């Protein structure tokens, strides 16, 4: 299995059980999907899973982060060229995708990641990713 990068919105949506995002996250927890992450991505996942609105209990959060550290692939960041990025906070996800063979980011925010396509990164919706990766 070759790893892909999940944008935080997909990871959180998948954890709380919404559609194709949930299928992707479930695939990761069942070892049917490989995820890649950078230390910055892991820090963002950790911060967002702490937010009270998502109602992720501390023990569950710890288990989620432990699974990521144990099973996901920590990638070494690749430099990201200075293109016109709509949201520079998304650059760790681009850097992570560039460090993988498939160069895939799964997101609901296509517009924010669109410049990455010029670098060879594929931007997929959750449904597209399920169709491509979990056949």
Secondary structure, 3 states (H helix, E strand, C coil): CCCEEECHHHHHHHHCCCHHHHHHHHHHHCCCCCEEECHHHHHHHHHHHCCHHHCCCHHHHHHHHHHHHHHCEECCCCCCCCCCCCCHHHHHHHHHHHCCCCCEEECCCHHHHHHHHHHCCEEECHHHHHHHHCC
